[in-house]
Amino acid sequence: MNLLLFGALPYMALALFIAGTIYRYKTGFKYSSLSSQLLETDRLFSASLAFHIGIITIFLGHLIGFLAPSLFIPIGGSSLVIVETIGVMFGVLALIGMVLLFYRRVTNDRVKMVTNKMDIIIEILLMVQFIIGILIAIDMHWGSQWYLSNMVPYLHSIFSFQPDISGISVMKPLAQVHVVIAFLIIGLVPFTRLVHFLVAPFHYILRPFQVVRWYWNPKTINDANRQWQDVKRPKNN
């Protein structure tokens, strides 16, 4: 079972991720989050902001530990406590955001009309993953250290095509479930809204500010009783 979950599953998930994203691109289905902001935005902003800040921070922490583990090796004492506390805080923030987004999706009639089964599945998996991650941080102290000693060598062995499951096999079941769900999420990305992270507009950070001027009369445009033909178009629009 360990060989199946920690030796075969990662390659199955990565293969599905690569093949699925290529197929989705070739078939013309857009790499989009299929935003429902136009349907309901009151609860979306705060929930989405909390979720994205939390998950991006947690993801970067895991990624830096994987790519540059030497940066975390000298951490100890009070610094280690700070790192662990920050990790838990952002994990809780991501969980709160995900719970609010899930509640919005299953309670708002307009949003439910554009919700499919994969939306529900991936959001439930993410919530479970966040909860397990928080429990691991609380129960298995100094996670940033055993992450370096057990998880990083295991992940390196996976990506070097020489899988060594000895480190992950001796870890607590909670940590093992965390790893399994992570690979399940990776495999499901091409079939969910999460695929939009592949085309995240990072170039916006360096792009000059875009100036938008609104010349329409909001009262006229928002009047449901007025025909569009009756609206006088601004000369410069």
C-alpha positions in Angstrom: 0.0 0.0 0.0 2.9 2.4 0.8 4.4 1.7 -2.6 1.1 2.4 -4.3 0.3 5.6 -2.4 3.8 7.1 -2.2 5.6 5.4 -5.2 3.0 5.1 -7.9 0.3 7.8 -7.1 2.7 10.7 -7.5 3.6 9.7 -11.0 0.0 9.0 -11.9 -1.0 12.4 -10.6 1.8 14.2 -12.4 1.1 12.4 -15.6 -2.6 13.3 -15.3 -1.7 16.9 -14.6 0.5 17.2 -17.7 -1.7 15.3 -20.1 -4.9 17.0 -18.7 -3.5 20.5 -19.1 -2.3 19.9 -22.6 -5.6 18.3 -23.6 -7.5 21.2 -22.1 -5.4 23.7 -24.0 -5.7 21.7 -27.3 -9.5 21.4 -27.1 -9.9 25.1 -26.6 -11.3 25.0 -23.0 -9.9 28.2 -21.4 -7.5 28.2 -18.5 -9.9 30.3 -16.5 -11.3 30.3 -12.9 -14.8 30.8 -14.5 -15.4 33.7 -12.2 -18.8 34.1 -10.7 -18.2 37.7 -9.5 -20.9 39.1 -11.8 -23.4 36.8 -10.1 -22.6 37.7 -6.5 -19.7 39.8 -5.2 -20.6 40.8 -1.7 -19.1 37.7 0.0 -16.6 37.0 -2.8 -14.0 39.7 -2.2 -13.1 39.0 1.4 -13.3 35.2 1.1 -11.3 35.1 -2.1 -8.7 37.5 -0.7 -8.2 35.4 2.5 -8.0 32.2 0.5 -5.5 33.5 -2.0 -3.2 35.1 0.5 -3.3 32.1 2.7 -2.7 29.4 0.1 -0.1 31.4 -1.8 2.0 32.0 1.3 1.7 28.3 2.4 2.6 27.1 -1.1 5.6 29.4 -1.3 6.8 28.2 2.1 6.6 24.5 0.9 8.2 25.4 -2.4 11.1 27.3 -0.9 11.7 24.4 1.5 11.8 22.0 -1.4 14.0 24.1 -3.7 16.3 25.7 -1.1 16.2 23.6 2.1 19.5 25.1 3.3 17.7 28.3 4.1 15.6 26.6 6.8 18.4 24.4 8.3 19.8 27.2 10.5 16.4 28.1 11.9 16.0 27.2 15.6 14.8 28.4 19.0 12.5 31.4 18.9 12.9 31.8 15.2 11.5 28.3 14.7 8.5 29.2 16.9 7.9 32.3 14.7 8.0 30.3 11.5 5.6 27.7 12.9 3.2 30.3 14.1 3.2 32.2 10.8 2.5 28.9 9.0 -0.5 28.1 11.2 -1.8 31.7 10.9 -1.8 31.6 7.1 -3.2 28.0 7.1 -6.1 29.2 9.2 -6.5 32.2 6.9 -6.7 29.9 3.8 -9.2 27.6 5.6 -11.5 30.5 6.6 -11.4 31.8 3.0 -12.1 28.4 1.5 -15.0 27.8 4.0 -16.6 31.1 3.1 -16.2 30.4 -0.7 -17.7 27.0 -0.3 -20.6 28.4 1.8 -21.2 31.0 -0.9 -21.2 28.4 -3.6 -23.7 26.1 -2.0 -26.1 28.7 -0.7 -26.3 31.3 -3.4 -28.8 30.3 -6.1 -27.2 32.2 -8.9 -23.7 30.8 -8.1 -25.2 27.3 -7.8 -26.4 27.5 -11.4 -22.7 27.6 -12.6 -21.4 25.1 -10.1 -20.5 21.5 -11.2 -19.4 18.4 -9.2 -15.7 19.1 -9.6 -16.1 22.5 -8.0 -17.6 20.8 -4.9 -15.0 18.0 -4.9 -11.9 20.2 -5.2 -13.2 22.7 -2.5 -13.9 19.9 -0.1 -10.4 18.4 -0.7 -8.8 21.8 -0.1 -10.7 22.3 3.1 -9.7 18.9 4.4 -6.1 19.5 3.3 -6.0 22.8 5.2 -7.5 21.2 8.3 -5.0 18.4 8.2 -2.1 20.8 7.6 -3.1 22.9 10.7 -3.5 19.7 12.8 0.0 18.6 11.7 1.5 21.9 12.6 -0.1 21.7 16.1 0.4 18.0 16.8 3.7 17.4 15.1 5.9 20.2 16.3 8.7 21.7 14.4 7.3 20.7 11.0 9.7 22.9 9.1 12.5 20.6 10.4 11.1 17.2 9.8 9.8 18.5 6.4 13.5 19.0 5.6 14.6 15.6 6.9 11.7 13.4 5.6 9.6 15.2 3.0 12.3 17.0 1.0 14.4 13.9 0.3 11.2 12.0 -0.6 10.1 14.7 -3.0 13.5 14.9 -4.6 13.6 11.2 -5.1 10.2 11.4 -6.9 11.3 14.1 -9.3 14.6 12.4 -9.9 12.7 9.2 -10.9 14.3 7.2 -8.1 11.5 7.0 -5.6 12.6 6.4 -2.0 9.6 6.0 0.3 11.5 5.1 3.4 11.2 8.6 4.9 7.5 9.0 4.3 6.6 5.4 5.3 7.6 6.0 8.9 5.7 9.3 9.4 2.5 9.6 11.2 -0.7 8.7 9.3 -1.9 12.3 9.4 1.2 13.4 7.5 0.8 10.6 5.0 -2.8 11.5 4.3 -1.7 15.1 3.8 0.8 13.9 1.1 -1.8 11.7 -0.6 -4.4 14.4 -0.8 -1.8 16.8 -2.2 -1.1 14.5 -5.1 -4.8 13.9 -5.6 -5.3 17.7 -5.9 -2.4 18.0 -8.4 -4.0 15.3 -10.6 -7.4 17.0 -10.5 -6.2 20.5 -11.3 -6.8 20.3 -15.1 -10.4 19.4 -14.5 -11.2 22.2 -12.1 -11.1 26.0 -11.7 -7.7 25.7 -10.1 -6.2 25.4 -13.6 -6.2 29.2 -13.8 -3.1 29.4 -11.7 -1.1 28.3 -14.7 -1.9 31.6 -16.4 -1.7 33.8 -13.4 -1.1 37.4 -14.6 2.2 38.0 -12.8 3.2 40.4 -15.5 0.6 42.8 -14.1 3.0 43.5 -11.2 5.5 45.2 -13.6 2.9 46.6 -16.0 2.3 50.4 -15.9 -0.9 51.5 -14.2 -3.9 51.3 -16.5 -6.1 54.5 -16.4 -9.8 53.9 -16.9 -12.2 56.8 -17.3 -15.9 56.2 -17.1 -17.9 58.7 -19.2 -21.3 57.0 -19.1 -24.0 58.2 -16.7 -24.4 55.4 -14.1 -28.0 56.4 -13.4 -28.9 56.2 -17.0 -27.1 52.9 -17.7 -28.5 51.2 -14.6 -32.1 52.2 -15.3 -33.8 48.9 -16.2 -36.8 50.7 -17.8 -34.7 52.6 -20.3 -33.9 51.0 -23.7 -30.3 50.8 -24.7 -31.1 52.6 -27.9 -32.2 55.6 -25.9 -28.9 56.1 -24.2 -26.8 58.8 -25.8 -23.3 57.5 -26.5 -20.4 59.8 -25.3 -18.4 61.2 -28.3 -15.1 60.0 -27.0 -16.2 56.4 -26.3 
